[in-house]
Amino acid sequence: MDDPELRRILLTGDTAGGVWTFTLELAEGLIRRGIDICLATFGPHVSDSQKRAAAAIKGLQWVHHTSKLEWMEEPWQDLESAGTWLTHVVRKYDPDLIHLNTLCHGGLFRRVPVVSSVHSCVDAWWLAVKGTKLPPTWARYRQEAKFSLASSALVTAPSRTALADAGRFYDIATSEGQVVYNGRSAAIFRTEAKEPFILSAGRLWDEAKNVRMLASLAAGLKWPVYLAGDALVSGEEDATFPGCHLLGQLGTSELSAWYARAAIYVLPARYEPFGLSILEAALSRCALVLGDIPSLREVWQDAASFVSPDNPESLTATLERLVSDQAHRESMSELALSRARHFTQSRMVAGYLSAYRSAVRRHERLERRQACAS
């Protein structure tokens, strides 16, 4: 069978976290391959920096629907409205393929092949953070996610660990899924003379990131700790970062300047399916200190120092060695940069184009079987 032609692709995403960064990076790479892209996003708000970032991608069509996301509290009315809106977008745009980057809406589109990417899930988050199975109150979330993924022609994930989680929690046959590692354009980031400080970035309120463990040690460290990202929980400022310098939410260019100067980047995560902020820091030649979890071991191998998310003493000892031993710190930063160069935009785009073609073929086979059955 000849390769299916992909002229127009509709991507979905959200404006609440790393999926936003991922979708912009992928959209830009696909547009460079000559594919028309419409990005349809959901989320409670859009920042000025996000508007600027989307506008900077020549040829990108971007539409947004203000709504809760599936992992938020009681999102179902919002999701129904968002699904109706997305259906209208699909009818208007008439894509050759839909790439969903949320765990919902997969069952709405029977005539168009759908690829669903599992960037994270509440089941895996809960087990990693709380140490227990997801409570029954989340039954509808699991039901909706399972239905959306099962309705997709192909499921992808940014690591083997994340794909295995999808199979474990949502009955997805991982042998039929595809791992496509995330990528970033190295040109966005730079390296400068490193300064004596420690950096972490992302959703600071998220227990999975485990930034509070770093913050609990900050006052006793020789170098200052800077935190970039959202420190708000339920609309109120989270004051659990004593001894740290809070930078607030930064745009890509602002954050890249901090990466460039930071000597050490720390994310002692309990749950992180890939970690785009880690990749950005590595591309900026930061020495990495990461949570010792399977996904981060998979992605970073020997290019990072790993610490138990439950062992602050181990984190302290690791940071003290990196601070005091310049040769070791510079060796680890070079390993991180070398490893980061594997995760390019072009490699990610090639991986998704392969996934899209597989999805189109599966969709066509299913249509033929249904036609014969009727």
C-alpha positions as CSV (number, residue, x, y, z in Angstrom):
1,M,0.0,0.0,0.0
2,D,1.3,3.5,-0.9
3,D,2.0,5.9,1.9
4,P,-1.2,7.8,2.6
5,E,-1.2,11.5,1.8
6,L,-1.4,13.8,4.7
7,R,-2.2,17.4,3.7
8,R,-4.1,18.7,6.7
9,I,-3.8,17.6,10.3
10,L,-5.8,18.8,13.3
11,L,-3.9,18.8,16.6
12,T,-5.6,19.2,19.9
13,G,-3.9,20.3,23.1
14,D,-4.2,22.4,26.2
15,T,-2.8,25.6,27.6
16,A,-2.2,24.4,31.2
17,G,1.2,22.7,31.0
18,G,3.8,21.0,28.9
19,V,1.4,19.8,26.3
20,W,1.2,23.3,25.1
21,T,5.0,23.4,24.4
22,F,4.8,20.0,22.8
23,T,2.0,20.9,20.4
24,L,3.7,24.1,19.3
25,E,6.9,22.3,18.6
26,L,5.2,19.5,16.7
27,A,3.0,21.9,14.7
28,E,6.0,24.0,13.7
29,G,7.9,20.9,12.5
30,L,4.9,19.5,10.6
31,I,4.4,22.9,8.9
32,R,8.0,22.8,7.8
33,R,7.2,19.5,6.1
34,G,4.5,21.2,4.0
35,I,1.5,20.0,6.1
36,D,-1.3,22.4,7.0
37,I,-1.9,22.4,10.7
38,C,-4.9,23.6,12.7
39,L,-4.3,23.6,16.5
40,A,-7.4,23.4,18.6
41,T,-6.7,23.9,22.3
42,F,-8.6,23.8,25.6
43,G,-8.0,25.2,29.0
44,P,-9.1,27.8,31.5
45,H,-7.0,30.6,30.2
46,V,-4.5,31.7,27.5
47,S,-1.6,33.9,28.5
48,D,-0.1,36.7,26.5
49,S,3.2,34.7,26.1
50,Q,1.2,31.8,24.6
51,K,-0.5,34.1,22.2
52,R,2.9,35.5,21.1
53,A,4.3,31.9,20.8
54,A,1.5,30.7,18.6
55,A,1.6,33.9,16.4
56,A,5.3,33.3,15.8
57,I,4.7,30.1,14.0
58,K,4.1,31.1,10.4
59,G,1.1,29.3,8.8
60,L,-0.3,27.9,12.1
61,Q,-4.1,28.1,12.4
62,W,-4.9,28.3,16.1
63,V,-8.4,28.2,17.8
64,H,-9.1,28.0,21.5
65,H,-12.1,26.9,23.6
66,T,-12.1,28.0,27.2
67,S,-13.0,25.0,29.3
68,K,-11.9,22.7,32.1
69,L,-9.6,19.7,31.2
70,E,-10.5,16.1,31.9
71,W,-8.2,15.9,34.9
72,M,-9.9,18.9,36.6
73,E,-12.7,18.8,39.2
74,E,-16.1,18.1,37.6
75,P,-15.2,18.9,34.0
76,W,-17.9,16.9,32.3
77,Q,-20.3,19.7,31.3
78,D,-17.3,21.6,29.9
79,L,-16.0,18.6,28.1
80,E,-19.4,18.1,26.4
81,S,-19.4,21.7,25.2
82,A,-15.8,21.4,24.1
83,G,-16.6,18.2,22.2
84,T,-19.4,20.0,20.3
85,W,-17.1,22.9,19.5
86,L,-14.3,20.5,18.3
87,T,-16.8,18.7,16.1
88,H,-17.6,22.0,14.4
89,V,-13.8,22.8,14.0
90,V,-13.3,19.4,12.4
91,R,-16.2,19.9,10.0
92,K,-14.8,23.3,8.9
93,Y,-11.2,22.3,8.7
94,D,-11.8,18.8,7.1
95,P,-8.5,17.2,8.2
96,D,-7.0,14.0,6.9
97,L,-6.1,13.0,10.4
98,I,-6.9,14.2,14.0
99,H,-4.1,14.0,16.6
100,L,-5.6,14.2,20.1
101,N,-3.4,15.3,23.0
102,T,-6.0,15.0,25.7
103,L,-7.7,11.8,27.0
104,C,-11.1,12.6,25.7
105,H,-13.1,13.1,22.5
106,G,-11.7,10.1,20.6
107,G,-15.1,8.6,20.2
108,L,-16.5,11.6,18.3
109,F,-14.8,11.0,15.0
110,R,-15.5,7.8,13.2
111,R,-14.8,8.9,9.6
112,V,-11.4,10.4,10.3
113,P,-8.4,8.5,11.6
114,V,-7.5,9.5,15.2
115,V,-4.1,9.3,16.9
116,S,-4.3,9.8,20.7
117,S,-1.1,10.7,22.7
118,V,-1.0,9.8,26.4
119,H,1.3,12.5,27.8
120,S,0.2,11.8,31.4
121,C,-2.8,10.2,33.2
122,V,-4.4,10.6,36.6
123,D,-4.2,6.8,37.3
124,A,-0.4,6.7,37.0
125,W,-0.1,10.1,38.7
126,W,-2.2,9.0,41.7
127,L,-0.3,5.7,42.1
128,A,3.1,7.5,42.0
129,V,2.1,10.4,44.2
130,K,-0.4,8.9,46.6
131,G,0.8,5.3,46.6
132,T,-2.7,3.9,46.1
133,K,-5.1,3.1,43.2
134,L,-7.3,5.9,41.9
135,P,-10.4,6.3,44.2
136,P,-13.8,5.3,42.9
137,T,-14.8,9.0,42.6
138,W,-12.6,9.0,39.5
139,A,-14.5,6.2,37.8
140,R,-15.9,8.4,35.1
141,Y,-12.5,9.9,34.3
142,R,-11.2,6.4,33.7
143,Q,-14.2,5.4,31.7
144,E,-14.0,8.4,29.4
145,A,-10.2,8.0,28.9
146,K,-10.6,4.3,28.1
147,F,-13.3,5.0,25.6
148,S,-11.4,7.8,23.9
149,L,-8.2,5.7,23.6
150,A,-10.1,2.6,22.4
151,S,-11.8,4.7,19.7
152,S,-8.5,5.8,18.3
153,A,-6.7,4.2,15.4
154,L,-3.4,4.4,17.3
155,V,-2.1,5.4,20.7
156,T,1.3,7.0,21.3
157,A,3.2,8.0,24.3
158,P,6.5,9.9,24.9
159,S,8.3,7.0,26.6
160,R,8.0,3.2,26.9
161,T,7.1,3.7,30.6
162,A,4.2,5.9,29.7
163,L,2.9,3.5,27.0
164,A,3.1,0.7,29.5
165,D,1.0,2.8,31.9
166,A,-1.6,3.3,29.1
167,G,-1.8,-0.5,28.7
168,R,-2.0,-1.1,32.4
169,F,-4.7,1.4,33.3
170,Y,-6.8,1.7,30.1
171,D,-6.5,-1.8,28.5
172,I,-4.5,-0.5,25.5
173,A,-2.6,-3.2,23.7
174,T,0.9,-1.7,24.0
175,S,2.2,-3.9,21.2
176,E,-0.1,-1.9,18.9
177,G,0.9,1.5,20.4
178,Q,4.0,3.5,19.4
179,V,6.6,5.4,21.5
180,V,7.5,8.8,20.0
181,Y,10.0,10.6,22.2
182,N,9.4,14.4,22.6
183,G,11.8,16.8,20.9
184,R,12.8,20.4,21.1
185,S,14.6,22.8,18.7
186,A,18.1,23.3,20.1
187,A,18.2,26.7,18.5
188,I,15.8,28.0,21.1
189,F,18.2,27.4,23.9
190,R,21.8,28.4,24.5
191,T,24.7,28.0,26.9
192,E,26.5,30.7,28.7
193,A,29.0,31.0,31.4
194,K,27.3,29.1,34.3
195,E,26.5,30.9,37.5
196,P,26.3,29.4,41.0
197,F,22.6,28.7,41.4
198,I,20.1,25.9,41.2
199,L,17.0,26.0,39.0
200,S,13.7,24.1,38.8
201,A,10.7,24.9,36.6
202,G,7.2,23.8,35.8
203,R,4.0,23.4,37.7
204,L,5.4,24.0,41.2
205,W,2.1,23.1,42.9
206,D,2.0,19.6,41.3
207,E,2.9,17.0,43.9
208,A,4.3,14.8,41.1
209,K,7.1,17.3,40.4
210,N,8.2,17.1,44.1
211,V,9.7,20.6,44.1
212,R,8.7,20.9,47.7
213,M,11.5,18.5,48.6
214,L,14.0,20.7,47.0
215,A,12.5,23.8,48.7
216,S,12.7,22.1,52.1
217,L,16.5,21.9,51.6
218,A,17.1,25.3,50.1
219,A,18.0,27.2,53.2
220,G,20.8,24.8,54.0
221,L,22.4,24.7,50.5
222,K,25.4,26.7,49.6
223,W,23.9,27.9,46.3
224,P,20.5,29.8,46.0
225,V,17.5,28.0,44.5
226,Y,15.3,29.6,41.9
227,L,11.9,28.3,40.9
228,A,10.1,29.2,37.7
229,G,6.5,28.4,37.1
230,D,3.0,28.4,38.6
231,A,3.0,28.4,42.4
232,L,-0.8,28.8,42.7
233,V,-3.1,26.1,44.1
234,S,-6.9,26.6,43.8
235,G,-6.3,30.3,43.1
236,E,-4.3,31.0,46.2
237,E,-0.6,31.4,46.4
238,D,1.2,28.3,47.7
239,A,3.6,29.4,50.4
240,T,5.4,26.1,50.7
241,F,8.7,27.2,49.1
242,P,10.6,28.9,51.9
243,G,14.2,29.9,51.1
244,C,13.6,29.8,47.3
245,H,13.5,32.7,44.9
246,L,10.1,32.5,43.0
247,L,10.4,33.8,39.4
248,G,6.8,33.3,38.5
249,Q,5.6,32.0,35.1
250,L,8.0,32.8,32.4
251,G,7.8,32.8,28.6
252,T,10.1,30.6,26.6
253,S,12.7,33.3,25.9
254,E,12.8,34.4,29.5
255,L,13.1,30.9,30.8
256,S,15.8,30.0,28.3
257,A,17.9,32.9,29.7
258,W,17.6,31.3,33.2
259,Y,18.5,27.8,31.8
260,A,21.5,29.3,30.1
261,R,22.9,30.7,33.3
262,A,21.9,27.9,35.7
263,A,24.6,25.4,36.6
264,I,22.3,22.8,38.0
265,Y,18.7,21.8,37.2
266,V,16.7,19.8,39.7
267,L,13.4,17.9,39.3
268,P,13.2,15.1,41.9
269,A,9.9,13.9,40.3
270,R,7.7,11.2,41.6
271,Y,5.9,11.0,38.2
272,E,7.1,12.5,34.9
273,P,6.3,10.6,31.7
274,F,9.0,12.5,29.8
275,G,9.9,16.0,31.1
276,L,10.2,18.8,28.6
277,S,11.6,21.2,31.1
278,I,14.4,18.7,31.8
279,L,15.2,18.5,28.0
280,E,15.3,22.3,27.8
281,A,17.7,22.5,30.8
282,A,19.9,19.8,29.2
283,L,20.0,21.7,25.9
284,S,21.3,24.6,27.9
285,R,24.1,22.5,29.4
286,C,22.7,22.3,33.0
287,A,23.8,19.4,35.1
288,L,20.7,17.3,35.9
289,V,19.4,16.0,39.2
290,L,16.3,13.9,38.7
291,G,13.9,11.7,40.5
292,D,14.9,8.0,40.3
293,I,11.8,6.8,38.4
294,P,11.6,4.4,35.4
295,S,10.6,7.0,32.8
296,L,13.5,9.4,33.6
297,R,16.0,6.5,33.8
298,E,14.7,5.5,30.4
299,V,15.1,8.9,28.8
300,W,18.3,10.2,30.5
301,Q,20.2,7.0,31.2
302,D,23.7,8.0,32.5
303,A,23.3,11.7,31.7
304,A,21.8,12.7,35.0
305,S,22.2,12.2,38.7
306,F,19.3,10.3,40.1
307,V,17.9,10.6,43.6
308,S,15.0,8.9,45.4
309,P,11.9,11.2,45.5
310,D,11.5,10.1,49.2
311,N,15.1,10.7,50.3
312,P,16.0,14.4,50.9
313,E,19.3,13.4,52.4
314,S,20.3,11.8,49.0
315,L,19.3,15.0,47.2
316,T,21.3,17.1,49.6
317,A,24.4,14.9,49.2
318,T,24.1,14.9,45.4
319,L,23.7,18.7,45.2
320,E,26.6,19.2,47.6
321,R,28.9,17.1,45.4
322,L,27.9,19.0,42.3
323,V,28.3,22.3,44.0
324,S,31.7,21.5,45.4
325,D,33.2,19.4,42.6
326,Q,33.4,21.6,39.4
327,A,35.0,18.9,37.3
328,H,32.1,16.4,38.1
329,R,29.5,19.1,37.5
330,E,30.9,20.0,34.1
331,S,31.2,16.4,33.2
332,M,27.5,15.8,34.0
333,S,26.5,19.0,32.2
334,E,28.3,17.8,29.0
335,L,26.6,14.3,29.3
336,A,23.2,16.0,29.6
337,L,23.8,18.2,26.6
338,S,25.0,15.2,24.5
339,R,22.0,13.1,25.5
340,A,19.6,16.0,24.8
341,R,20.8,16.3,21.3
342,H,19.1,13.0,20.5
343,F,15.7,14.5,21.2
344,T,15.3,16.8,18.2
345,Q,12.3,18.3,16.6
346,S,13.0,16.6,13.3
347,R,13.2,13.1,14.9
348,M,10.0,13.7,16.8
349,V,8.2,14.9,13.6
350,A,9.5,11.8,11.7
351,G,8.2,9.6,14.5
352,Y,4.7,11.1,14.4
353,L,4.5,11.0,10.6
354,S,5.2,7.3,10.9
355,A,2.5,7.0,13.5
356,Y,0.0,9.0,11.4
357,R,0.6,6.7,8.4
358,S,0.1,3.6,10.5
359,A,-3.1,5.1,11.9
360,V,-4.5,5.9,8.5
361,R,-3.8,2.3,7.3
362,R,-5.5,0.8,10.4
363,H,-8.5,3.1,9.9
364,E,-8.8,2.1,6.3
365,R,-8.6,-1.6,7.2
366,L,-11.4,-1.1,9.8
367,E,-13.6,0.7,7.3
368,R,-13.1,-2.2,4.8
369,R,-14.1,-4.8,7.4
370,Q,-17.1,-2.8,8.4
371,A,-18.2,-2.4,4.8
372,C,-17.8,-6.2,4.2
373,A,-19.8,-6.9,7.4
374,S,-22.7,-4.8,6.2
